[in-house]
Amino acid sequence: MMITSCPTALTEGILQAAALPRERSCTLPAAAYFDADFARFEEAEVFRKEWISLCHVSQIPNAGDFVRIDLCGEPLLVVRGKDGEVRVLSRTCRHRGMDLMPSGFGHPDEGHQRVILCPYHLWSYDLGGKLIGAPEMQMAEGFDRSEVCLHAFRSAIWEGFVMVNLSGEADPIEERWSRLKDQFVGKWQMGEGRVAWSAHWECPFNWKILVENFMEAYHHMGAHMKTLEPFLPARGCWTEPYDPEFSVMHLPLKGRLKEEILERGAPETAFPVFPGLKLEDCLEWWIFLGFPNFLLFSAPDRVYWYRLLPTGPETCSLLTTMILAPGVESPAEEVLQREIQAGIDFHLEDMEVCTATQRGLHSSGYAQGRLSHLEEPIWHFQKYLAKVIQRAGGRSADDA
């Protein structure tokens, strides 16, 4: 059966690209990054059916702490209850359907509250979502507030990140990413770390452009010539073999930097190294993508986590964060600000190229281009998209 919810020619183009061998891989058709029907398809088949990261547990350490997020038109509230449990609740009041904390009206993205209050008619809910107050409802026959509760979405905590699955039907995240944890990211023990910095960006480009940019180091020699290339040269980077659940790229340090670390027997870093790492782990940085959009840029002394959510066919919302090792409570302010600025600098370089790429995709001069071996994670990502299309009922592609 062919897909009817997005353009057939476009999905066939994606399947064909994903079916190519790595040595002949190429970019996707331009419409994959701006077609409105395909964006709706992705919302239904990717962002509602997969596990999506929302926040880190260190952002909600205490009962009543919350993070406010919108995903696929769903107003969400990640909140820690008095029982210590973290829940992902709907922000939709069970009375008249009001968004309890609508965007654009001064509600903070993060904060603290003792109860969840609807400002419309003052219905109130406890931190677990149960209705505890509903004034002037005594004449509503059969109304029982003990039966009313905010909708709770299926959620899980994986390596310190709060994940949501809107459909409630995805395989357990612990199974999906077990190898990613056991062989790669688990040694950072990120659940014990804390978010030391975050910044929010509204981006004028499709979410996949950022994923593809994030996952390849080829652009270090161009876009990051002055920021990352001097110590993480593109030429030495390499990618782990394809896995249907994730992609991993290694970014070895420049030769002389590795030699200095081995001679000293320890790295020189701005912040303390994550305690689970060995000396050999300090000779490189890493890039991780858990499909579809869980993004980590990991160094010995920090992890940059990106929360990337689509807001339209050609726009996305991005939260960039820096997570430090457990026990790093208050690094020297001068050092912290210097490293924050370094992260902002290379991110602004990415913003420029991603914005310009979105613009170029609309040009009559665009054609699908060939990929370098340094862009292998993009090919992995294409194979994931092909799997989604096939799962939804699209025609299979050989070896996709």
VMD Tcl script that draws the C-alpha trace (Angstrom):
set ca {
  {0.00 0.00 0.00}
  {1.30 3.45 -0.88}
  {1.32 6.36 1.51}
  {-1.55 8.78 0.90}
  {-0.68 11.28 3.64}
  {2.39 12.71 1.89}
  {3.57 13.08 -1.72}
  {4.38 9.76 -3.40}
  {7.17 11.22 -5.54}
  {8.85 12.67 -2.44}
  {8.67 9.49 -0.39}
  {10.00 7.49 -3.32}
  {12.89 9.94 -3.61}
  {13.71 9.45 0.08}
  {13.50 5.67 -0.24}
  {15.78 5.71 -3.26}
  {18.39 7.89 -1.51}
  {18.35 5.66 1.58}
  {18.78 2.52 -0.56}
  {22.05 3.72 -2.07}
  {25.29 2.26 -0.70}
  {27.23 4.66 1.50}
  {29.84 5.18 -1.22}
  {27.14 6.48 -3.57}
  {25.02 8.32 -1.00}
  {23.44 11.67 -1.81}
  {21.24 14.33 -0.27}
  {17.43 14.14 -0.14}
  {14.98 15.81 -2.52}
  {14.52 19.47 -1.61}
  {10.81 19.08 -0.83}
  {11.67 16.86 2.15}
  {12.57 20.09 3.95}
  {9.56 22.26 3.12}
  {6.62 20.20 1.86}
  {3.64 20.80 4.19}
  {2.11 17.37 3.63}
  {5.38 15.65 4.45}
  {5.71 17.78 7.60}
  {2.27 16.58 8.70}
  {3.33 13.02 7.93}
  {6.42 13.45 10.13}
  {4.32 14.84 12.95}
  {2.04 11.81 12.86}
  {4.61 9.10 12.18}
  {7.75 10.46 13.87}
  {6.98 12.91 16.64}
  {3.80 11.27 17.89}
  {5.05 7.68 17.62}
  {8.69 7.93 18.74}
  {10.37 8.76 22.05}
  {11.11 12.51 22.21}
  {13.36 14.13 24.83}
  {11.81 17.03 26.74}
  {14.15 18.02 29.57}
  {16.89 16.83 31.93}
  {16.03 15.77 35.46}
  {18.34 18.45 36.87}
  {15.93 21.07 35.49}
  {13.19 19.78 37.84}
  {15.01 18.65 41.00}
  {12.29 19.47 43.54}
  {8.59 18.74 44.00}
  {6.62 21.40 42.13}
  {9.37 22.17 39.61}
  {8.08 22.15 36.04}
  {9.06 22.61 32.41}
  {6.48 23.87 29.91}
  {6.75 22.50 26.34}
  {4.60 22.32 23.21}
  {4.99 19.25 21.00}
  {2.90 18.52 17.89}
  {0.23 20.92 19.07}
  {0.08 19.19 22.45}
  {0.57 21.60 25.39}
  {2.71 19.62 27.84}
  {3.86 20.10 31.42}
  {6.77 18.07 32.79}
  {6.43 18.23 36.57}
  {7.96 16.54 39.59}
  {5.31 15.45 42.09}
  {5.42 15.39 45.85}
  {6.08 11.67 45.57}
  {9.28 12.43 43.64}
  {7.89 11.00 40.40}
  {8.31 12.90 37.15}
  {5.21 13.02 34.95}
  {4.38 14.46 31.56}
  {0.90 15.94 31.86}
  {-1.38 17.64 29.39}
  {-1.82 21.35 30.10}
  {-5.42 21.11 28.86}
  {-7.92 21.80 31.64}
  {-10.60 19.09 31.98}
  {-13.31 21.75 32.39}
  {-13.45 23.83 29.19}
  {-10.21 22.78 27.54}
  {-8.08 25.84 28.24}
  {-4.31 25.57 27.95}
  {-3.32 26.18 31.56}
  {-0.10 28.01 30.57}
  {-0.57 29.29 27.01}
  {2.43 30.55 25.08}
  {2.60 34.27 24.45}
  {1.03 35.38 27.73}
  {4.02 35.58 30.06}
  {4.07 32.03 31.40}
  {7.64 30.87 32.09}
  {9.17 27.90 30.30}
  {10.48 26.64 33.66}
  {9.36 27.34 37.20}
  {7.88 26.09 40.46}
  {4.32 25.77 41.73}
  {2.54 24.03 44.58}
  {-0.60 23.32 42.55}
  {-1.51 23.44 38.88}
  {-4.09 26.19 38.53}
  {-6.37 27.01 35.60}
  {-6.73 30.81 35.53}
  {-10.05 30.62 33.65}
  {-12.39 29.31 36.39}
  {-9.83 28.43 39.09}
  {-10.00 24.68 38.74}
  {-6.89 23.34 40.48}
  {-4.93 20.12 40.21}
  {-2.29 18.55 42.40}
  {1.20 17.86 41.07}
  {0.09 14.41 39.93}
  {-2.69 15.93 37.83}
  {-5.65 15.05 40.05}
  {-8.41 17.66 40.37}
  {-8.45 19.09 43.92}
  {-10.53 22.21 43.49}
  {-13.55 23.14 41.32}
  {-15.52 26.09 42.72}
  {-19.29 26.31 42.31}
  {-19.75 22.82 40.88}
  {-22.09 21.61 43.65}
  {-25.13 21.83 41.38}
  {-23.56 19.80 38.56}
  {-25.39 16.50 38.99}
  {-23.14 13.49 39.19}
  {-19.95 15.54 39.16}
  {-17.19 13.86 41.18}
  {-13.89 15.70 41.18}
  {-12.07 12.55 42.34}
  {-12.74 11.13 38.87}
  {-11.15 14.07 37.04}
  {-7.45 14.19 36.21}
  {-5.21 15.87 33.67}
  {-4.24 13.47 30.92}
  {-0.85 11.85 31.57}
  {1.29 10.90 28.57}
  {3.54 7.86 28.58}
  {6.98 8.92 29.76}
  {10.30 7.49 30.88}
  {13.62 8.71 32.21}
  {16.60 7.54 30.19}
  {20.11 8.52 31.28}
  {18.69 11.54 33.09}
  {16.49 12.76 30.22}
  {12.70 12.89 30.47}
  {11.28 11.24 27.36}
  {7.69 11.24 26.11}
  {5.87 8.96 23.68}
  {2.61 10.68 22.70}
  {1.07 7.61 21.08}
  {1.93 5.36 24.00}
  {2.82 2.58 21.55}
  {6.60 2.76 21.08}
  {8.84 -0.05 22.27}
  {10.39 0.70 25.69}
  {13.18 3.24 25.38}
  {15.42 1.04 27.53}
  {15.21 -1.64 24.83}
  {15.49 0.71 21.85}
  {18.65 2.40 23.06}
  {20.20 -0.33 25.19}
  {23.30 -0.61 22.97}
  {23.63 3.17 22.75}
  {23.77 3.25 26.54}
  {25.86 0.16 27.20}
  {28.53 0.74 24.54}
  {28.63 4.52 24.33}
  {26.82 7.14 26.44}
  {26.36 5.25 29.71}
  {29.87 6.02 30.94}
  {29.04 9.75 31.19}
  {26.42 8.98 33.86}
  {24.47 11.99 32.63}
  {21.62 11.35 35.01}
  {23.92 12.47 37.83}
  {25.00 15.64 36.04}
  {23.25 18.99 35.86}
  {22.31 21.55 33.24}
  {24.66 24.51 33.85}
  {23.48 26.60 30.88}
  {20.65 26.69 28.39}
  {19.47 28.99 25.61}
  {16.35 28.97 23.45}
  {16.37 29.64 19.71}
  {13.55 29.97 17.19}
  {15.05 28.70 13.94}
  {14.02 29.51 10.33}
  {14.80 26.05 8.97}
  {13.43 22.52 8.92}
  {14.36 20.32 11.89}
  {16.13 17.77 9.67}
  {18.60 20.41 8.47}
  {19.80 20.86 12.04}
  {20.00 17.09 12.63}
  {22.10 16.59 9.51}
  {24.35 19.54 10.33}
  {24.80 18.39 13.93}
  {25.76 14.86 12.97}
  {28.60 15.46 10.52}
  {32.05 16.92 11.15}
  {32.78 17.62 7.47}
  {31.70 21.24 7.97}
  {34.34 21.80 10.67}
  {36.83 22.68 7.92}
  {34.46 25.33 6.59}
  {31.81 26.69 8.95}
  {33.85 25.96 12.11}
  {37.27 26.77 10.69}
  {38.13 29.05 13.63}
  {36.17 27.39 16.45}
  {36.19 23.56 16.24}
  {38.52 22.66 13.37}
  {41.70 23.79 15.23}
  {41.28 21.03 17.86}
  {38.70 18.65 16.29}
  {39.89 18.45 12.68}
  {37.31 17.06 10.27}
  {39.74 14.80 8.42}
  {40.30 12.48 11.40}
  {36.62 11.93 12.25}
  {34.95 8.57 11.67}
  {31.51 6.96 12.08}
  {30.42 3.74 13.79}
  {28.68 1.18 11.53}
  {24.98 1.74 10.89}
  {22.56 0.87 13.67}
  {18.79 1.18 13.08}
  {18.28 3.02 16.38}
  {21.14 5.52 16.53}
  {24.26 6.97 14.90}
  {27.66 7.69 16.45}
  {30.57 9.78 15.15}
  {34.02 9.98 16.75}
  {35.88 13.31 16.71}
  {39.50 12.65 17.72}
  {41.51 15.55 19.09}
  {44.28 17.00 17.00}
  {47.41 14.85 17.14}
  {49.58 17.04 19.34}
  {46.71 17.51 21.84}
  {46.33 13.73 22.20}
  {50.08 13.37 22.68}
  {50.10 15.98 25.46}
  {47.25 14.22 27.28}
  {49.05 10.88 27.11}
  {52.32 12.44 28.31}
  {50.59 14.12 31.28}
  {48.40 11.12 32.02}
  {45.39 13.42 32.32}
  {43.51 15.95 30.18}
  {43.47 19.69 30.81}
  {39.81 20.64 30.75}
  {37.77 23.69 31.75}
  {35.56 21.59 34.06}
  {36.07 18.32 35.96}
  {35.93 15.23 33.75}
  {32.88 12.95 34.07}
  {33.98 10.31 36.61}
  {33.04 7.31 34.48}
  {35.48 8.19 31.70}
  {38.93 6.66 31.24}
  {42.04 8.36 29.88}
  {41.44 7.02 26.36}
  {37.94 8.55 26.42}
  {39.54 11.95 26.82}
  {41.34 11.74 23.47}
  {38.22 12.56 21.46}
  {34.78 14.14 21.47}
  {31.67 12.30 20.33}
  {28.43 13.05 18.48}
  {25.36 10.92 19.18}
  {21.97 10.82 17.49}
  {19.25 8.63 18.94}
  {16.64 8.51 16.20}
  {14.78 10.64 15.47}
  {16.13 13.78 17.19}
  {17.99 13.05 20.44}
  {21.25 14.97 19.97}
  {24.38 14.89 22.15}
  {27.76 16.53 21.53}
  {29.89 14.96 24.25}
  {33.30 15.95 25.57}
  {35.21 14.63 28.58}
  {34.06 17.54 30.77}
  {30.66 18.50 29.31}
  {27.75 17.29 27.23}
  {25.83 19.59 24.91}
  {22.25 18.37 24.64}
  {19.94 19.85 22.01}
  {16.14 19.68 22.34}
  {14.90 20.05 18.78}
  {11.18 20.26 18.01}
  {9.49 21.12 14.69}
  {7.12 24.09 14.68}
  {6.30 24.08 10.96}
  {7.54 22.77 7.61}
  {10.39 25.30 7.59}
  {10.78 26.23 11.27}
  {11.83 24.57 14.51}
  {12.32 25.36 18.18}
  {15.72 24.60 19.68}
  {16.96 24.50 23.26}
  {20.75 24.23 23.56}
  {22.14 23.12 26.91}
  {25.45 22.30 28.55}
  {25.50 19.51 31.15}
  {28.38 19.26 33.60}
  {29.59 16.30 35.66}
  {28.08 15.49 39.06}
  {29.54 17.51 41.88}
  {30.41 20.53 39.72}
  {28.21 22.94 41.64}
  {29.73 26.34 40.99}
  {32.59 26.53 38.50}
  {34.53 29.77 38.37}
  {32.24 32.35 36.77}
  {34.92 33.54 34.37}
  {35.54 29.98 33.14}
  {31.83 29.21 32.87}
  {31.10 32.36 30.85}
  {34.08 31.71 28.57}
  {32.88 28.19 27.79}
  {29.27 29.31 27.36}
  {30.43 31.90 24.84}
  {32.46 29.27 23.01}
  {29.32 27.15 22.67}
  {27.32 30.15 21.45}
  {30.01 31.00 18.92}
  {30.00 27.65 17.16}
  {26.22 27.45 17.39}
  {25.84 30.80 15.64}
  {28.04 29.45 12.86}
  {25.64 26.53 12.56}
  {22.63 28.85 12.57}
  {24.03 30.71 9.58}
  {24.66 27.63 7.44}
  {21.36 25.98 8.39}
  {19.38 29.12 7.58}
  {21.22 29.50 4.28}
  {20.63 25.84 3.43}
  {16.89 26.20 3.94}
  {16.92 29.19 1.61}
  {18.94 27.35 -1.04}
  {16.55 24.39 -1.09}
  {13.93 26.59 -2.76}
  {16.27 27.52 -5.61}
  {15.79 26.17 -9.12}
  {19.54 25.60 -9.00}
  {19.23 22.94 -6.28}
  {20.02 19.34 -7.17}
  {20.66 16.34 -4.94}
  {24.37 16.38 -4.14}
  {26.83 13.61 -3.31}
  {27.88 13.02 0.30}
  {31.39 12.71 1.70}
  {32.44 9.77 3.87}
  {32.61 12.39 6.65}
  {28.82 12.78 6.27}
  {27.99 9.11 6.81}
  {25.61 9.89 9.74}
  {23.36 11.73 7.25}
  {23.06 8.47 5.32}
  {22.17 6.70 8.58}
  {19.47 9.31 9.19}
  {18.08 8.79 5.69}
  {17.78 5.08 6.40}
  {15.82 5.88 9.55}
  {13.42 8.09 7.57}
  {12.99 5.29 5.04}
  {12.07 2.92 7.89}
  {9.40 5.36 9.04}
  {7.93 5.57 5.54}
  {7.91 1.78 5.22}
  {6.34 1.37 8.66}
  {3.55 3.74 7.66}
  {2.78 1.73 4.55}
  {5.12 3.05 1.94}
  {6.82 0.93 -0.73}
  {9.96 -0.77 0.52}
  {13.34 0.07 -0.96}
  {16.11 -2.48 -1.38}
  {18.56 -2.35 1.52}
  {16.98 0.84 2.94}
}
mol new
graphics top color blue
foreach p $ca { graphics top sphere $p radius 0.5 }
foreach p [lrange $ca 0 end-1] q [lrange $ca 1 end] { graphics top cylinder $p $q radius 0.2 }
display resetview
